């Protein structure tokens, strides 16, 4: 999908404090999920985009997609524990 075909809202860049608030993850956990060397590494975690020499951000739609994937995984896990895989 080209940038011109995306809505302006989907290109909103979130800074770390807002990502922390949306995901419930701490600063250290966010950076651990980004590091392949970490036991908390999550290959599905959105890649940060460089905003400046010492700042990064994340695209809002990618963070929201990650949250949705966690919600879906949790719902699936709950269904399995209840004995009904759907």
N, CA, C and O atoms as a CHARMM CRD file, in Angstrom:
* protein
*
  344
    1    1 UNK  N      0.85700  -1.17400   0.00000 PROA 1      0.00000
    2    1 UNK  CA     0.00000   0.00000   0.00000 PROA 1      0.00000
    3    1 UNK  C      0.89600   1.22700   0.00000 PROA 1      0.00000
    4    1 UNK  O      1.85100   1.30300   0.77300 PROA 1      0.00000
    5    2 UNK  N      0.59700   2.16800  -0.84600 PROA 2      0.00000
    6    2 UNK  CA     1.40400   3.38200  -0.90800 PROA 2      0.00000
    7    2 UNK  C      0.97100   4.36700   0.16900 PROA 2      0.00000
    8    2 UNK  O     -0.15400   4.31900   0.66500 PROA 2      0.00000
    9    3 UNK  N      1.87200   5.24100   0.51200 PROA 3      0.00000
   10    3 UNK  CA     1.57000   6.24200   1.54800 PROA 3      0.00000
   11    3 UNK  C      0.38500   7.10300   1.13400 PROA 3      0.00000
   12    3 UNK  O     -0.43700   7.46500   1.97600 PROA 3      0.00000
   13    4 UNK  N      0.28700   7.43400  -0.14600 PROA 4      0.00000
   14    4 UNK  CA    -0.79500   8.31100  -0.59400 PROA 4      0.00000
   15    4 UNK  C     -2.17200   7.66400  -0.45900 PROA 4      0.00000
   16    4 UNK  O     -3.17600   8.37400  -0.40400 PROA 4      0.00000
   17    5 UNK  N     -2.24300   6.31600  -0.40300 PROA 5      0.00000
   18    5 UNK  CA    -3.53500   5.65800  -0.28500 PROA 5      0.00000
   19    5 UNK  C     -3.95700   5.45200   1.16400 PROA 5      0.00000
   20    5 UNK  O     -5.07200   4.99400   1.41600 PROA 5      0.00000
   21    6 UNK  N     -3.08800   5.78100   2.12500 PROA 6      0.00000
   22    6 UNK  CA    -3.42200   5.63200   3.52800 PROA 6      0.00000
   23    6 UNK  C     -4.03800   6.91700   4.06000 PROA 6      0.00000
   24    6 UNK  O     -3.73100   8.01600   3.59800 PROA 6      0.00000
   25    7 UNK  N     -4.91700   6.74900   5.05000 PROA 7      0.00000
   26    7 UNK  CA    -5.51500   7.93200   5.64900 PROA 7      0.00000
   27    7 UNK  C     -4.48300   8.63000   6.53400 PROA 7      0.00000
   28    7 UNK  O     -3.57600   7.97600   7.05000 PROA 7      0.00000
   29    8 UNK  N     -4.60500   9.94200   6.71900 PROA 8      0.00000
   30    8 UNK  CA    -3.65500  10.66200   7.57000 PROA 8      0.00000
   31    8 UNK  C     -3.60500  10.10800   8.99200 PROA 8      0.00000
   32    8 UNK  O     -2.54300  10.10600   9.61500 PROA 8      0.00000
   33    9 UNK  N     -4.72000   9.64500   9.50500 PROA 9      0.00000
   34    9 UNK  CA    -4.75200   9.10500  10.86700 PROA 9      0.00000
   35    9 UNK  C     -3.85700   7.87800  10.99300 PROA 9      0.00000
   36    9 UNK  O     -3.21100   7.69400  12.02400 PROA 9      0.00000
   37   10 UNK  N     -3.80900   7.04200   9.97300 PROA 10     0.00000
   38   10 UNK  CA    -3.01400   5.81800  10.06900 PROA 10     0.00000
   39   10 UNK  C     -1.52200   6.12100  10.08500 PROA 10     0.00000
   40   10 UNK  O     -0.72600   5.25200  10.44300 PROA 10     0.00000
   41   11 UNK  N     -1.12800   7.31900   9.70900 PROA 11     0.00000
   42   11 UNK  CA     0.27800   7.68400   9.70300 PROA 11     0.00000
   43   11 UNK  C      0.68100   8.46000  10.95900 PROA 11     0.00000
   44   11 UNK  O      1.78400   9.00200  11.02400 PROA 11     0.00000
   45   12 UNK  N     -0.18800   8.51500  11.93300 PROA 12     0.00000
   46   12 UNK  CA     0.12600   9.21100  13.17700 PROA 12     0.00000
   47   12 UNK  C      1.26000   8.48900  13.89800 PROA 12     0.00000
   48   12 UNK  O      1.24100   7.26700  14.04400 PROA 12     0.00000
   49   13 UNK  N      2.23800   9.25400  14.34200 PROA 13     0.00000
   50   13 UNK  CA     3.39400   8.69200  15.04300 PROA 13     0.00000
   51   13 UNK  C      3.19100   8.87400  16.53900 PROA 13     0.00000
   52   13 UNK  O      2.90700   9.97300  17.01700 PROA 13     0.00000
   53   14 UNK  N      3.34300   7.77200  17.26800 PROA 14     0.00000
   54   14 UNK  CA     3.21100   7.79300  18.72300 PROA 14     0.00000
   55   14 UNK  C      4.59300   7.81200  19.34900 PROA 14     0.00000
   56   14 UNK  O      5.49300   7.09100  18.91600 PROA 14     0.00000
   57   15 UNK  N      4.75200   8.62800  20.35300 PROA 15     0.00000
   58   15 UNK  CA     6.00200   8.63800  21.11800 PROA 15     0.00000
   59   15 UNK  C      5.88400   7.61700  22.24900 PROA 15     0.00000
   60   15 UNK  O      4.79100   7.14600  22.56200 PROA 15     0.00000
   61   16 UNK  N      7.01500   7.28500  22.85400 PROA 16     0.00000
   62   16 UNK  CA     7.06600   6.21500  23.83900 PROA 16     0.00000
   63   16 UNK  C      6.04900   6.33300  24.98300 PROA 16     0.00000
   64   16 UNK  O      5.39700   5.33800  25.29900 PROA 16     0.00000
   65   17 UNK  N      5.88700   7.49600  25.61300 PROA 17     0.00000
   66   17 UNK  CA     4.91900   7.55000  26.72300 PROA 17     0.00000
   67   17 UNK  C      3.49500   7.14500  26.29800 PROA 17     0.00000
   68   17 UNK  O      2.76900   6.50800  27.06100 PROA 17     0.00000
   69   18 UNK  N      3.11500   7.52000  25.08700 PROA 18     0.00000
   70   18 UNK  CA     1.77800   7.14800  24.61600 PROA 18     0.00000
   71   18 UNK  C      1.70700   5.65100  24.30400 PROA 18     0.00000
   72   18 UNK  O      0.68000   5.01600  24.54400 PROA 18     0.00000
   73   19 UNK  N      2.79200   5.08800  23.77000 PROA 19     0.00000
   74   19 UNK  CA     2.83700   3.64800  23.51200 PROA 19     0.00000
   75   19 UNK  C      2.75000   2.89000  24.83300 PROA 19     0.00000
   76   19 UNK  O      2.05500   1.87800  24.93000 PROA 19     0.00000
   77   20 UNK  N      3.45600   3.38100  25.84700 PROA 20     0.00000
   78   20 UNK  CA     3.38600   2.76500  27.17300 PROA 20     0.00000
   79   20 UNK  C      1.95400   2.77000  27.69000 PROA 20     0.00000
   80   20 UNK  O      1.46500   1.76200  28.20000 PROA 20     0.00000
   81   21 UNK  N      1.29000   3.90500  27.55600 PROA 21     0.00000
   82   21 UNK  CA    -0.08300   4.03700  28.05400 PROA 21     0.00000
   83   21 UNK  C     -1.03300   3.10400  27.30300 PROA 21     0.00000
   84   21 UNK  O     -1.86400   2.44100  27.92300 PROA 21     0.00000
   85   22 UNK  N     -0.92000   3.04700  25.98600 PROA 22     0.00000
   86   22 UNK  CA    -1.81900   2.21200  25.17900 PROA 22     0.00000
   87   22 UNK  C     -1.61100   0.72300  25.43000 PROA 22     0.00000
   88   22 UNK  O     -2.57500  -0.03900  25.49900 PROA 22     0.00000
   89   23 UNK  N     -0.35400   0.30900  25.56600 PROA 23     0.00000
   90   23 UNK  CA    -0.05600  -1.12100  25.67200 PROA 23     0.00000
   91   23 UNK  C      0.01100  -1.62800  27.10200 PROA 23     0.00000
   92   23 UNK  O     -0.14000  -2.82500  27.34500 PROA 23     0.00000
   93   24 UNK  N      0.23600  -0.73100  28.04700 PROA 24     0.00000
   94   24 UNK  CA     0.41800  -1.15100  29.43500 PROA 24     0.00000
   95   24 UNK  C      1.81700  -1.69900  29.69500 PROA 24     0.00000
   96   24 UNK  O      2.07200  -2.27200  30.75400 PROA 24     0.00000
   97   25 UNK  N      2.72600  -1.52600  28.73200 PROA 25     0.00000
   98   25 UNK  CA     4.09800  -2.00900  28.86400 PROA 25     0.00000
   99   25 UNK  C      5.00100  -0.87600  29.35300 PROA 25     0.00000
  100   25 UNK  O      4.78900   0.29300  29.02900 PROA 25     0.00000
  101   26 UNK  N      6.00200  -1.24600  30.13100 PROA 26     0.00000
  102   26 UNK  CA     6.95700  -0.25700  30.62800 PROA 26     0.00000
  103   26 UNK  C      7.97800   0.07200  29.54700 PROA 26     0.00000
  104   26 UNK  O      8.07000  -0.61700  28.53100 PROA 26     0.00000
  105   27 UNK  N      8.73400   1.12200  29.77800 PROA 27     0.00000
  106   27 UNK  CA     9.79400   1.51900  28.85000 PROA 27     0.00000
  107   27 UNK  C     10.75800   0.36800  28.61500 PROA 27     0.00000
  108   27 UNK  O     11.08500   0.04300  27.47400 PROA 27     0.00000
  109   28 UNK  N     11.21600  -0.25300  29.71800 PROA 28     0.00000
  110   28 UNK  CA    12.20200  -1.32600  29.59100 PROA 28     0.00000
  111   28 UNK  C     11.62100  -2.53400  28.86300 PROA 28     0.00000
  112   28 UNK  O     12.32700  -3.18000  28.08900 PROA 28     0.00000
  113   29 UNK  N     10.36100  -2.84700  29.09400 PROA 29     0.00000
  114   29 UNK  CA     9.73300  -3.99100  28.41500 PROA 29     0.00000
  115   29 UNK  C      9.58800  -3.71300  26.91900 PROA 29     0.00000
  116   29 UNK  O      9.77700  -4.61500  26.10300 PROA 29     0.00000
  117   30 UNK  N      9.25700  -2.48000  26.55500 PROA 30     0.00000
  118   30 UNK  CA     9.14300  -2.12100  25.13400 PROA 30     0.00000
  119   30 UNK  C     10.47600  -2.35000  24.43900 PROA 30     0.00000
  120   30 UNK  O     10.52200  -2.96800  23.37500 PROA 30     0.00000
  121   31 UNK  N     11.55600  -1.86100  25.02600 PROA 31     0.00000
  122   31 UNK  CA    12.86000  -2.02700  24.39800 PROA 31     0.00000
  123   31 UNK  C     13.32000  -3.48900  24.44200 PROA 31     0.00000
  124   31 UNK  O     14.03400  -3.93200  23.54300 PROA 31     0.00000
  125   32 UNK  N     12.92400  -4.23700  25.46700 PROA 32     0.00000
  126   32 UNK  CA    13.25200  -5.66900  25.52200 PROA 32     0.00000
  127   32 UNK  C     12.52900  -6.42500  24.40800 PROA 32     0.00000
  128   32 UNK  O     13.09500  -7.34400  23.81600 PROA 32     0.00000
  129   33 UNK  N     11.29600  -6.04800  24.12100 PROA 33     0.00000
  130   33 UNK  CA    10.54600  -6.71500  23.04800 PROA 33     0.00000
  131   33 UNK  C     11.15600  -6.43500  21.67600 PROA 33     0.00000
  132   33 UNK  O     10.93600  -7.18800  20.72800 PROA 33     0.00000
  133   34 UNK  N     11.92200  -5.35100  21.57500 PROA 34     0.00000
  134   34 UNK  CA    12.56800  -4.98500  20.31400 PROA 34     0.00000
  135   34 UNK  C     13.90200  -5.70500  20.12200 PROA 34     0.00000
  136   34 UNK  O     14.39300  -5.79900  18.99700 PROA 34     0.00000
  137   35 UNK  N     14.49200  -6.21300  21.19700 PROA 35     0.00000
  138   35 UNK  CA    15.83600  -6.79400  21.15100 PROA 35     0.00000
  139   35 UNK  C     15.78200  -8.30300  20.94800 PROA 35     0.00000
  140   35 UNK  O     15.20100  -9.02400  21.76000 PROA 35     0.00000
  141   36 UNK  N     16.38700  -8.77800  19.86400 PROA 36     0.00000
  142   36 UNK  CA    16.41900 -10.22000  19.59500 PROA 36     0.00000
  143   36 UNK  C     17.19000 -10.98500  20.66900 PROA 36     0.00000
  144   36 UNK  O     16.98900 -12.18800  20.83400 PROA 36     0.00000
  145   37 UNK  N     18.05500 -10.30800  21.39000 PROA 37     0.00000
  146   37 UNK  CA    18.83900 -10.95500  22.44500 PROA 37     0.00000
  147   37 UNK  C     18.05100 -11.11600  23.74700 PROA 37     0.00000
  148   37 UNK  O     18.50900 -11.79600  24.66500 PROA 37     0.00000
  149   38 UNK  N     16.89500 -10.51100  23.83300 PROA 38     0.00000
  150   38 UNK  CA    16.10600 -10.52200  25.06200 PROA 38     0.00000
  151   38 UNK  C     15.16000 -11.72300  25.10700 PROA 38     0.00000
  152   38 UNK  O     14.63600 -12.14700  24.07700 PROA 38     0.00000
  153   39 UNK  N     14.94400 -12.27000  26.31200 PROA 39     0.00000
  154   39 UNK  CA    13.94400 -13.34300  26.43400 PROA 39     0.00000
  155   39 UNK  C     12.52000 -12.82100  26.19100 PROA 39     0.00000
  156   39 UNK  O     11.59800 -13.61300  25.99400 PROA 39     0.00000
  157   40 UNK  N     12.34100 -11.51300  26.20600 PROA 40     0.00000
  158   40 UNK  CA    11.02700 -10.90300  25.97000 PROA 40     0.00000
  159   40 UNK  C     10.83000 -10.48200  24.51800 PROA 40     0.00000
  160   40 UNK  O      9.81700  -9.86900  24.18000 PROA 40     0.00000
  161   41 UNK  N     11.80000 -10.81000  23.65300 PROA 41     0.00000
  162   41 UNK  CA    11.72800 -10.41700  22.24400 PROA 41     0.00000
  163   41 UNK  C     10.40300 -10.85700  21.63300 PROA 41     0.00000
  164   41 UNK  O      9.97200 -11.99800  21.80300 PROA 41     0.00000
  165   42 UNK  N      9.77500  -9.94500  20.93000 PROA 42     0.00000
  166   42 UNK  CA     8.51000 -10.22700  20.24500 PROA 42     0.00000
  167   42 UNK  C      8.68100  -9.81800  18.77900 PROA 42     0.00000
  168   42 UNK  O      8.71700  -8.62700  18.47000 PROA 42     0.00000
  169   43 UNK  N      8.78400 -10.79300  17.88000 PROA 43     0.00000
  170   43 UNK  CA     8.97900 -10.45200  16.46800 PROA 43     0.00000
  171   43 UNK  C      7.79300  -9.70100  15.86200 PROA 43     0.00000
  172   43 UNK  O      7.91200  -9.09900  14.79400 PROA 43     0.00000
  173   44 UNK  N      6.65900  -9.73900  16.54200 PROA 44     0.00000
  174   44 UNK  CA     5.47200  -9.02400  16.05900 PROA 44     0.00000
  175   44 UNK  C      5.41100  -7.57900  16.52800 PROA 44     0.00000
  176   44 UNK  O      4.57800  -6.80100  16.06400 PROA 44     0.00000
  177   45 UNK  N      6.30300  -7.22300  17.45500 PROA 45     0.00000
  178   45 UNK  CA     6.30700  -5.84700  17.97200 PROA 45     0.00000
  179   45 UNK  C      6.63200  -4.89100  16.83400 PROA 45     0.00000
  180   45 UNK  O      7.55500  -5.15400  16.06300 PROA 45     0.00000
  181   46 UNK  N      5.89300  -3.77900  16.70700 PROA 46     0.00000
  182   46 UNK  CA     6.15100  -2.83100  15.60900 PROA 46     0.00000
  183   46 UNK  C      7.56900  -2.26700  15.63800 PROA 46     0.00000
  184   46 UNK  O      8.12200  -1.99700  16.70300 PROA 46     0.00000
  185   47 UNK  N      8.13600  -2.09800  14.47000 PROA 47     0.00000
  186   47 UNK  CA     9.46700  -1.51200  14.34700 PROA 47     0.00000
  187   47 UNK  C      9.37300  -0.00800  14.58600 PROA 47     0.00000
  188   47 UNK  O      8.47800   0.64800  14.05300 PROA 47     0.00000
  189   48 UNK  N     10.28400   0.54100  15.38100 PROA 48     0.00000
  190   48 UNK  CA    10.26300   1.99400  15.60200 PROA 48     0.00000
  191   48 UNK  C     10.76600   2.72100  14.35600 PROA 48     0.00000
  192   48 UNK  O     11.50000   2.16100  13.54200 PROA 48     0.00000
  193   49 UNK  N     10.35600   3.96200  14.23200 PROA 49     0.00000
  194   49 UNK  CA    10.87100   4.80300  13.15200 PROA 49     0.00000
  195   49 UNK  C     11.68000   5.92700  13.78700 PROA 49     0.00000
  196   49 UNK  O     11.27900   6.50400  14.79700 PROA 49     0.00000
  197   50 UNK  N     12.79800   6.22100  13.19300 PROA 50     0.00000
  198   50 UNK  CA    13.70000   7.25100  13.71500 PROA 50     0.00000
  199   50 UNK  C     13.10800   8.62400  13.42400 PROA 50     0.00000
  200   50 UNK  O     12.76200   8.93000  12.28300 PROA 50     0.00000
  201   51 UNK  N     12.99300   9.44900  14.46300 PROA 51     0.00000
  202   51 UNK  CA    12.46600  10.80500  14.32700 PROA 51     0.00000
  203   51 UNK  C     13.57000  11.85200  14.39600 PROA 51     0.00000
  204   51 UNK  O     13.41700  12.96900  13.90100 PROA 51     0.00000
  205   52 UNK  N     14.66500  11.48000  15.00800 PROA 52     0.00000
  206   52 UNK  CA    15.79900  12.39600  15.16900 PROA 52     0.00000
  207   52 UNK  C     16.98500  11.61500  15.68300 PROA 52     0.00000
  208   52 UNK  O     16.95300  10.38600  15.74000 PROA 52     0.00000
  209   53 UNK  N     18.01900  12.32100  16.05200 PROA 53     0.00000
  210   53 UNK  CA    19.23900  11.66200  16.51800 PROA 53     0.00000
  211   53 UNK  C     19.00100  10.81000  17.76500 PROA 53     0.00000
  212   53 UNK  O     19.62600   9.76300  17.93300 PROA 53     0.00000
  213   54 UNK  N     18.10500  11.25400  18.63100 PROA 54     0.00000
  214   54 UNK  CA    17.87300  10.53600  19.88800 PROA 54     0.00000
  215   54 UNK  C     16.39700  10.28100  20.15800 PROA 54     0.00000
  216   54 UNK  O     15.98700  10.19200  21.31600 PROA 54     0.00000
  217   55 UNK  N     15.60000  10.16300  19.11300 PROA 55     0.00000
  218   55 UNK  CA    14.18100   9.92500  19.34300 PROA 55     0.00000
  219   55 UNK  C     13.60400   8.98200  18.29500 PROA 55     0.00000
  220   55 UNK  O     13.99100   8.99300  17.12700 PROA 55     0.00000
  221   56 UNK  N     12.66600   8.16800  18.76000 PROA 56     0.00000
  222   56 UNK  CA    11.95400   7.25200  17.88200 PROA 56     0.00000
  223   56 UNK  C     10.46500   7.36000  18.16900 PROA 56     0.00000
  224   56 UNK  O     10.04700   7.92400  19.18000 PROA 56     0.00000
  225   57 UNK  N      9.68700   6.81700  17.27200 PROA 57     0.00000
  226   57 UNK  CA     8.24900   6.74800  17.44600 PROA 57     0.00000
  227   57 UNK  C      7.74600   5.48800  16.77400 PROA 57     0.00000
  228   57 UNK  O      8.49400   4.78900  16.09100 PROA 57     0.00000
  229   58 UNK  N      6.47700   5.21100  16.97600 PROA 58     0.00000
  230   58 UNK  CA     5.85000   4.04000  16.37800 PROA 58     0.00000
  231   58 UNK  C      4.58900   4.49700  15.65300 PROA 58     0.00000
  232   58 UNK  O      3.89400   5.40600  16.10500 PROA 58     0.00000
  233   59 UNK  N      4.30400   3.85300  14.52300 PROA 59     0.00000
  234   59 UNK  CA     3.09300   4.18200  13.78800 PROA 59     0.00000
  235   59 UNK  C      1.88500   3.66000  14.56300 PROA 59     0.00000
  236   59 UNK  O      1.84700   2.50100  14.97800 PROA 59     0.00000
  237   60 UNK  N      0.91400   4.52900  14.74700 PROA 60     0.00000
  238   60 UNK  CA    -0.25500   4.19300  15.55700 PROA 60     0.00000
  239   60 UNK  C     -0.94800   2.93800  15.06300 PROA 60     0.00000
  240   60 UNK  O     -1.30200   2.07700  15.86800 PROA 60     0.00000
  241   61 UNK  N     -1.15100   2.81100  13.75900 PROA 61     0.00000
  242   61 UNK  CA    -1.89100   1.64800  13.25900 PROA 61     0.00000
  243   61 UNK  C     -1.13000   0.34400  13.51000 PROA 61     0.00000
  244   61 UNK  O     -1.75000  -0.70800  13.66400 PROA 61     0.00000
  245   62 UNK  N      0.19800   0.39700  13.55300 PROA 62     0.00000
  246   62 UNK  CA     0.96800  -0.80900  13.84800 PROA 62     0.00000
  247   62 UNK  C      0.87600  -1.18900  15.32300 PROA 62     0.00000
  248   62 UNK  O      0.79000  -2.37000  15.65900 PROA 62     0.00000
  249   63 UNK  N      0.89400  -0.20100  16.19200 PROA 63     0.00000
  250   63 UNK  CA     0.73800  -0.46500  17.63400 PROA 63     0.00000
  251   63 UNK  C     -0.65700  -1.02400  17.91000 PROA 63     0.00000
  252   63 UNK  O     -0.80800  -1.97000  18.68400 PROA 63     0.00000
  253   64 UNK  N     -1.66800  -0.44100  17.27900 PROA 64     0.00000
  254   64 UNK  CA    -3.03400  -0.91600  17.48500 PROA 64     0.00000
  255   64 UNK  C     -3.20300  -2.34000  16.94800 PROA 64     0.00000
  256   64 UNK  O     -3.91800  -3.14100  17.55000 PROA 64     0.00000
  257   65 UNK  N     -2.55800  -2.66300  15.83100 PROA 65     0.00000
  258   65 UNK  CA    -2.61600  -4.01800  15.28300 PROA 65     0.00000
  259   65 UNK  C     -1.95500  -5.00300  16.25100 PROA 65     0.00000
  260   65 UNK  O     -2.44500  -6.11900  16.42500 PROA 65     0.00000
  261   66 UNK  N     -0.83900  -4.59500  16.88500 PROA 66     0.00000
  262   66 UNK  CA    -0.17400  -5.45100  17.86200 PROA 66     0.00000
  263   66 UNK  C     -1.10000  -5.69900  19.05800 PROA 66     0.00000
  264   66 UNK  O     -1.21200  -6.82800  19.53500 PROA 66     0.00000
  265   67 UNK  N     -1.75600  -4.65100  19.53400 PROA 67     0.00000
  266   67 UNK  CA    -2.69500  -4.79500  20.65300 PROA 67     0.00000
  267   67 UNK  C     -3.81700  -5.75700  20.26800 PROA 67     0.00000
  268   67 UNK  O     -4.17500  -6.63800  21.05100 PROA 67     0.00000
  269   68 UNK  N     -4.37200  -5.59200  19.06600 PROA 68     0.00000
  270   68 UNK  CA    -5.43900  -6.48400  18.59800 PROA 68     0.00000
  271   68 UNK  C     -4.96400  -7.93100  18.52300 PROA 68     0.00000
  272   68 UNK  O     -5.71500  -8.84300  18.86800 PROA 68     0.00000
  273   69 UNK  N     -3.72600  -8.15500  18.07600 PROA 69     0.00000
  274   69 UNK  CA    -3.20900  -9.52000  17.97700 PROA 69     0.00000
  275   69 UNK  C     -3.06800 -10.15400  19.35700 PROA 69     0.00000
  276   69 UNK  O     -3.30700 -11.35000  19.52100 PROA 69     0.00000
  277   70 UNK  N     -2.68000  -9.35300  20.34800 PROA 70     0.00000
  278   70 UNK  CA    -2.58500  -9.87400  21.71200 PROA 70     0.00000
  279   70 UNK  C     -3.97700 -10.21300  22.24400 PROA 70     0.00000
  280   70 UNK  O     -4.15800 -11.22700  22.91900 PROA 70     0.00000
  281   71 UNK  N     -4.95500  -9.36700  21.93900 PROA 71     0.00000
  282   71 UNK  CA    -6.33000  -9.59900  22.37900 PROA 71     0.00000
  283   71 UNK  C     -6.85900 -10.88600  21.74400 PROA 71     0.00000
  284   71 UNK  O     -7.50600 -11.68900  22.41600 PROA 71     0.00000
  285   72 UNK  N     -6.58600 -11.08500  20.45200 PROA 72     0.00000
  286   72 UNK  CA    -7.02900 -12.29000  19.75700 PROA 72     0.00000
  287   72 UNK  C     -6.36300 -13.53500  20.34400 PROA 72     0.00000
  288   72 UNK  O     -7.02200 -14.55800  20.53000 PROA 72     0.00000
  289   73 UNK  N     -5.06500 -13.45500  20.63600 PROA 73     0.00000
  290   73 UNK  CA    -4.34300 -14.58500  21.21700 PROA 73     0.00000
  291   73 UNK  C     -4.89800 -14.92200  22.59300 PROA 73     0.00000
  292   73 UNK  O     -5.02900 -16.09900  22.93100 PROA 73     0.00000
  293   74 UNK  N     -5.22300 -13.92000  23.38600 PROA 74     0.00000
  294   74 UNK  CA    -5.79400 -14.14100  24.71000 PROA 74     0.00000
  295   74 UNK  C     -7.16000 -14.81400  24.59800 PROA 74     0.00000
  296   74 UNK  O     -7.44500 -15.75900  25.33400 PROA 74     0.00000
  297   75 UNK  N     -7.99700 -14.34400  23.69400 PROA 75     0.00000
  298   75 UNK  CA    -9.32500 -14.93000  23.51400 PROA 75     0.00000
  299   75 UNK  C     -9.21300 -16.39300  23.09400 PROA 75     0.00000
  300   75 UNK  O     -9.97400 -17.23400  23.57100 PROA 75     0.00000
  301   76 UNK  N     -8.28000 -16.69900  22.21400 PROA 76     0.00000
  302   76 UNK  CA    -8.05900 -18.07200  21.76000 PROA 76     0.00000
  303   76 UNK  C     -7.60900 -18.95100  22.92300 PROA 76     0.00000
  304   76 UNK  O     -8.07100 -20.08200  23.07500 PROA 76     0.00000
  305   77 UNK  N     -6.71100 -18.42300  23.73600 PROA 77     0.00000
  306   77 UNK  CA    -6.20800 -19.16000  24.89800 PROA 77     0.00000
  307   77 UNK  C     -7.32600 -19.45200  25.89100 PROA 77     0.00000
  308   77 UNK  O     -7.40600 -20.54900  26.44300 PROA 77     0.00000
  309   78 UNK  N     -8.17600 -18.47700  26.11100 PROA 78     0.00000
  310   78 UNK  CA    -9.29100 -18.64300  27.05000 PROA 78     0.00000
  311   78 UNK  C    -10.25100 -19.70800  26.53900 PROA 78     0.00000
  312   78 UNK  O    -10.73200 -20.53600  27.31200 PROA 78     0.00000
  313   79 UNK  N    -10.53400 -19.68700  25.22300 PROA 79     0.00000
  314   79 UNK  CA   -11.42900 -20.70400  24.63400 PROA 79     0.00000
  315   79 UNK  C    -10.82200 -22.10500  24.79200 PROA 79     0.00000
  316   79 UNK  O    -11.53600 -23.05800  25.10400 PROA 79     0.00000
  317   80 UNK  N     -9.50100 -22.22700  24.57700 PROA 80     0.00000
  318   80 UNK  CA    -8.84800 -23.53600  24.72200 PROA 80     0.00000
  319   80 UNK  C     -8.93200 -24.03300  26.14800 PROA 80     0.00000
  320   80 UNK  O     -9.16100 -25.21900  26.38300 PROA 80     0.00000
  321   81 UNK  N     -8.74800 -23.12600  27.11200 PROA 81     0.00000
  322   81 UNK  CA    -8.81200 -23.51900  28.52100 PROA 81     0.00000
  323   81 UNK  C    -10.22300 -23.94000  28.89900 PROA 81     0.00000
  324   81 UNK  O    -10.41300 -24.80100  29.75800 PROA 81     0.00000
  325   82 UNK  N    -11.21200 -23.33000  28.25500 PROA 82     0.00000
  326   82 UNK  CA   -12.60400 -23.67500  28.54100 PROA 82     0.00000
  327   82 UNK  C    -13.01000 -24.98500  27.87900 PROA 82     0.00000
  328   82 UNK  O    -14.08600 -25.52000  28.14900 PROA 82     0.00000
  329   83 UNK  N    -12.13300 -25.50200  27.00100 PROA 83     0.00000
  330   83 UNK  CA   -12.41300 -26.78900  26.37800 PROA 83     0.00000
  331   83 UNK  C    -13.06100 -26.70200  25.01500 PROA 83     0.00000
  332   83 UNK  O    -13.35400 -27.73800  24.41700 PROA 83     0.00000
  333   84 UNK  N    -13.29400 -25.51900  24.50600 PROA 84     0.00000
  334   84 UNK  CA   -13.92900 -25.37800  23.20900 PROA 84     0.00000
  335   84 UNK  C    -13.07800 -24.59900  22.24900 PROA 84     0.00000
  336   84 UNK  O    -13.10200 -23.36900  22.25700 PROA 84     0.00000
  337   85 UNK  N    -12.32300 -25.29000  21.41900 PROA 85     0.00000
  338   85 UNK  CA   -11.49000 -24.61500  20.43400 PROA 85     0.00000
  339   85 UNK  C    -12.37200 -24.23100  19.25500 PROA 85     0.00000
  340   85 UNK  O    -13.04800 -25.08300  18.67900 PROA 85     0.00000
  341   86 UNK  N    -12.36600 -22.94900  18.89400 PROA 86     0.00000
  342   86 UNK  CA   -13.21100 -22.48400  17.77900 PROA 86     0.00000
  343   86 UNK  C    -12.36800 -21.83500  16.73900 PROA 86     0.00000
  344   86 UNK  O    -12.88700 -21.37800  15.72100 PROA 86     0.00000
